């Protein structure tokens, strides 16, 4: 798993696009896998989006994935069309890992033209939610997996106006033992068609619903949002604190000052209460400095607290005379939604509220 995470990129910031990604190893640890995502800025404001899966487990699958990802980045910067990139990758896979089943989606988003050009090599199709909330799978033209030699892959062009959201993912998100993949895809469509908000919170909420720690395969996700106007752009403040009690009032002040600057004074009391509970919990369990991030994206505000403890808050009713666990009930009552996600060396606890 450590090798896998090392090979996966940190997503760059792209003007006019909010993006995030996730990688979760299989719930039953079976070693490194071959899932990957990538976001590659291109000339003229375009951006390449990639998700892929080298079948199998272990160092070999991760190493093959790393070679494909590196080659894909090189082909992207040559300005090749999505169909051409997959054609070259297919030849590469046939050469470096014959017989290794590899699937991939390669797409290029052009924000200036509001369009997406995409090609799919045996992979589950991306999901697009348009500004009106309509959801569709981009599955009109799907080619064979990579590794079949030089093959011309079909390409599709799709309008992606401001306000759209796009999700690329690997099969571990929707397929697991005892649940047909069609059921998983149906659930995924329903989630994207439902209420959506700040993209980090969306990702965590969907993972909780679809995977819930029961996934049999690795999961990789790349999720993008094209804000409709400047007011939808993400604003954020970040601070690191020592794991001492003084971090709690300092975090409260950070939250208060940021919300006043964003003209969201009506959220100050609620968000300071949430910060109290989340930061105090992190101070109680963390061994290293903790990270507090407050973000505003359109009509959503999200507070994230990152610490080095793997102990996750739970909605557990305390026995009479005990006061533990009660703070998370307060967060649950105030927040529109909240959750946790594991990261290397700890966890992130997050809470989202509506700004209006």
C-alpha positions in Angstrom: 0.0 0.0 0.0 2.9 2.4 0.8 4.3 1.8 -2.7 0.9 2.4 -4.3 0.4 5.7 -2.5 4.0 6.8 -3.4 3.2 6.3 -7.1 -0.1 8.2 -7.0 0.2 12.0 -7.7 -0.8 15.0 -5.7 -3.4 16.7 -7.8 -2.3 20.2 -9.1 -4.6 23.2 -8.8 -6.3 24.1 -12.1 -7.9 27.5 -12.7 -11.7 27.2 -12.8 -11.9 23.5 -11.7 -12.3 22.0 -8.3 -10.9 18.5 -8.1 -10.1 15.8 -5.5 -9.1 12.2 -5.6 -9.2 9.1 -3.3 -7.3 5.9 -3.1 -8.5 3.1 -0.7 -6.8 -0.3 -0.6 -9.0 -3.4 -0.4 -10.7 -3.9 3.0 -9.0 -7.3 3.1 -5.4 -6.2 2.7 -3.9 -8.2 -0.2 -0.9 -6.0 -1.0 -0.4 -3.2 -3.5 -2.7 -2.9 -6.4 -2.7 -1.3 -9.8 -5.4 1.4 -9.6 -4.4 5.0 -10.3 -5.8 8.4 -11.2 -4.1 11.4 -12.6 -4.9 15.0 -13.5 -2.4 16.6 -16.0 -2.5 20.4 -16.9 -2.1 20.9 -20.6 -1.4 24.0 -22.7 -4.2 26.4 -23.5 -6.0 25.7 -20.2 -7.0 22.2 -21.0 -6.5 19.4 -18.5 -6.1 15.6 -19.0 -8.1 13.3 -16.7 -7.0 9.7 -16.2 -8.2 6.7 -14.3 -6.9 3.1 -14.8 -6.6 -0.3 -13.3 -3.9 -2.9 -13.8 -5.5 -6.2 -12.7 -3.8 -8.2 -10.0 -2.0 -7.5 -6.7 1.5 -7.1 -5.5 4.6 -5.2 -6.5 4.4 -6.2 -10.1 0.9 -4.7 -10.6 2.0 -1.5 -8.9 5.2 -1.3 -11.0 3.3 -1.8 -14.2 0.9 0.8 -13.2 3.7 3.2 -12.5 5.2 2.7 -16.0 1.8 3.2 -17.6 1.1 6.4 -15.7 4.5 7.8 -16.6 4.0 7.0 -20.3 0.5 8.5 -20.2 1.8 11.8 -18.8 4.4 11.9 -21.6 1.8 11.2 -24.3 -0.5 13.8 -22.8 2.1 16.5 -23.1 2.6 15.7 -26.8 -1.0 17.0 -27.3 -2.3 13.6 -28.6 -6.0 13.0 -28.8 -7.5 10.6 -26.2 -7.9 7.9 -28.8 -4.3 8.2 -29.8 -3.1 8.1 -26.2 -4.9 4.8 -25.6 -3.6 3.4 -28.8 0.0 4.1 -27.7 -0.7 2.8 -24.2 -2.1 -0.4 -25.6 1.2 -1.0 -27.5 3.2 -0.3 -24.4 1.2 -2.7 -22.2 1.5 -5.4 -24.9 5.3 -4.9 -24.7 6.0 -4.5 -20.9 3.3 -6.8 -19.5 1.9 -9.1 -22.1 -1.3 -10.8 -21.0 -1.8 -8.3 -18.2 -5.4 -7.0 -18.3 -5.3 -3.2 -18.0 -8.3 -0.8 -18.3 -8.2 2.9 -18.6 -10.2 6.1 -19.2 -8.3 9.0 -20.8 -10.2 12.3 -21.3 -9.3 15.9 -22.0 -11.4 18.7 -20.6 -11.4 22.1 -22.4 -13.0 24.6 -20.1 -12.9 27.4 -22.8 -15.0 25.3 -25.1 -17.1 23.6 -22.4 -16.4 20.1 -23.8 -14.8 16.8 -22.8 -13.1 14.5 -25.3 -12.9 11.0 -23.8 -11.8 7.5 -24.8 -12.4 4.3 -22.8 -10.4 1.1 -22.9 -12.4 -1.6 -21.3 -13.0 0.5 -18.2 -16.2 1.4 -16.4 -17.5 4.7 -17.9 -17.2 8.1 -16.2 -20.3 9.6 -14.7 -21.4 13.2 -15.6 -23.9 15.3 -13.7 -25.0 18.3 -15.7 -25.9 21.7 -14.1 -29.6 20.7 -14.0 -28.8 17.5 -11.9 -29.3 15.0 -14.8 -26.8 12.1 -14.6 -25.5 10.0 -17.4 -22.8 7.4 -17.9 -20.4 8.2 -20.7 -20.6 4.7 -22.2 -21.6 5.3 -25.8 -18.3 4.1 -27.2 -16.0 1.7 -25.2 -13.0 0.0 -26.7 -11.1 -3.1 -25.6 -8.7 -3.2 -22.6 -5.1 -2.1 -23.2 -2.5 -4.6 -24.3 -4.2 -5.8 -27.5 -1.5 -4.2 -29.7 -2.0 -1.2 -31.9 -5.8 -0.6 -32.0 -7.7 2.5 -32.8 -9.9 3.4 -29.8 -13.3 5.2 -30.3 -13.6 8.7 -29.0 -16.6 10.6 -27.8 -17.2 14.3 -27.3 -19.5 15.6 -24.6 -20.6 19.1 -23.5 -19.5 19.9 -20.0 -20.8 23.4 -19.2 -20.1 25.3 -15.9 -22.0 23.7 -13.1 -21.2 20.1 -14.2 -19.6 17.5 -12.1 -17.6 14.5 -13.4 -16.5 11.3 -11.6 -14.0 8.8 -12.8 -13.5 5.7 -10.7 -12.3 2.1 -10.6 -14.5 -1.0 -10.3 -13.8 -1.4 -6.5 -16.2 1.4 -5.9 -19.3 -0.3 -7.3 -18.4 -4.1 -7.3 -18.0 -6.4 -4.3 -18.8 -9.9 -3.2 -22.6 -10.4 -2.9 -23.5 -7.2 -4.8 -23.9 -7.3 -8.6 -22.0 -4.5 -10.3 -25.2 -3.3 -11.9 -26.6 -2.6 -8.4 -23.5 -0.7 -7.5 -23.7 1.4 -10.7 -27.4 2.1 -10.0 -26.5 3.3 -6.4 -23.7 5.4 -7.8 -26.1 7.1 -10.3 -28.6 7.8 -7.4 -25.9 9.4 -5.3 -24.8 11.7 -8.1 -28.4 12.6 -8.9 -29.1 13.5 -5.2 -28.0 16.5 -3.2 -24.3 17.4 -3.9 -22.1 19.9 -2.2 -18.4 20.5 -1.5 -16.5 17.9 -3.4 -14.4 16.6 -0.5 -17.5 15.9 1.5 -19.2 14.4 -1.5 -16.3 11.9 -2.0 -16.2 10.9 1.6 -20.0 10.5 1.9 -20.2 8.4 -1.3 -17.4 6.1 -0.1 -19.1 5.6 3.2 -22.3 4.6 1.3 -20.8 2.4 -1.4 -17.8 0.9 0.3 -18.3 1.1 4.0 -15.1 -0.8 4.7 -16.5 -3.9 2.8 -14.9 -3.4 -0.6 -13.0 -6.5 -1.9 -10.8 -4.5 -4.4 -8.9 -1.2 -4.3 -10.8 2.0 -5.0 -9.5 5.0 -6.9 -11.6 8.1 -7.6 -11.1 11.4 -9.4 -13.9 13.9 -8.9 -14.2 17.3 -10.6 -16.6 20.2 -10.4 -16.8 23.2 -12.7 -18.1 26.1 -10.7 -20.8 28.2 -12.4 -19.3 31.5 -11.3 -16.6 33.1 -9.3 -18.7 32.9 -6.1 -18.5 29.1 -6.4 -14.7 29.0 -6.3 -13.1 27.5 -3.2 -11.8 29.7 -0.5 -9.7 28.1 2.3 -7.7 28.8 5.4 -5.3 26.3 6.9 -3.4 26.2 10.2 -1.3 23.6 12.1 -1.4 23.4 15.8 0.5 21.5 18.5 -1.7 18.8 20.2 -2.3 20.9 23.3 -5.4 22.4 24.8 -4.5 25.9 23.5 -5.3 24.7 20.0 -9.0 24.7 20.7 -9.5 28.5 21.3 -7.0 29.2 18.5 -9.1 27.1 16.1 -12.2 28.9 17.2 -10.7 32.2 16.5 -9.5 31.0 13.0 -13.0 29.9 12.2 -14.6 33.1 13.4 -12.2 35.3 11.5 -12.6 33.4 8.3 -16.4 33.3 8.4 -16.6 37.1 9.1 -14.2 37.7 6.1 -16.6 35.5 3.9 -19.6 37.4 5.2 -21.0 34.3 6.8 -21.4 35.7 10.3 -24.6 33.7 10.9 -22.6 30.5 10.9 -20.0 31.6 13.4 -21.6 30.1 16.5 -22.4 26.8 15.0 -19.0 26.4 13.3 -17.2 27.3 16.5 -19.1 24.6 18.4 -18.1 22.1 15.7 -14.5 23.3 15.9 -14.5 22.9 19.7 -15.5 19.3 19.5 -13.4 18.2 16.6 -10.2 20.0 17.6 -10.6 18.9 21.3 -11.0 15.3 20.1 -7.9 15.6 18.0 -5.9 17.1 20.9 -7.0 14.2 23.1 -5.8 11.5 20.7 -3.1 13.0 18.5 0.6 12.6 19.1 1.8 15.0 16.4 0.7 18.5 15.2 -2.8 18.6 13.9 -4.1 20.4 10.8 -7.2 22.5 10.7 -8.7 23.5 7.3 -11.9 25.6 6.8 -13.2 25.8 3.2 -16.0 27.6 1.5 -17.2 26.3 -1.9 -20.4 28.1 -3.1 -23.1 27.5 -0.5 -21.1 24.9 1.5 -18.6 25.3 4.3 -16.5 22.4 5.4 -14.2 22.1 8.4 -11.6 19.4 8.4 -9.3 18.3 11.3 -6.4 16.0 10.5 -4.5 14.2 13.3 -2.2 11.2 13.7 -4.7 9.0 15.6 -6.6 6.2 13.8 -9.3 6.2 16.4 -12.5 7.4 14.7 -15.4 9.3 16.4 -18.5 7.2 16.8 -22.1 7.9 17.7 -22.0 5.9 20.9 -24.4 6.5 23.8 -22.3 7.0 27.0 -23.2 5.4 30.2 -24.6 7.6 33.0 -21.9 9.6 34.6 -19.6 9.3 31.5 -19.1 12.2 29.1 -17.1 10.6 26.3 -18.5 10.5 22.8 -21.1 13.2 23.5 -19.4 15.9 21.4 -19.9 14.0 18.2 -23.7 14.0 18.8 -23.4 17.8 18.8 -21.5 17.8 15.5 -24.1 15.3 14.1 -26.9 17.7 15.2 -25.4 20.8 13.7 -23.7 19.6 10.5 -25.5 18.9 7.3 -23.3 15.8 7.1 -20.0 14.7 8.6 -17.6 11.8 8.4 -14.1 10.5 8.6 -11.5 9.1 6.2 -8.3 7.3 6.8 -5.0 8.7 5.5 -1.4 7.6 5.9 -0.5 8.1 9.5 -3.9 9.1 10.8 -7.3 10.3 9.8 -9.4 13.3 8.7 -12.6 14.2 10.5 -14.8 16.6 8.5 -18.2 18.4 8.9 -20.1 20.3 6.3 -22.8 22.9 6.7 -24.9 24.9 4.3 -24.0 28.6 4.1 -27.6 29.6 3.3 
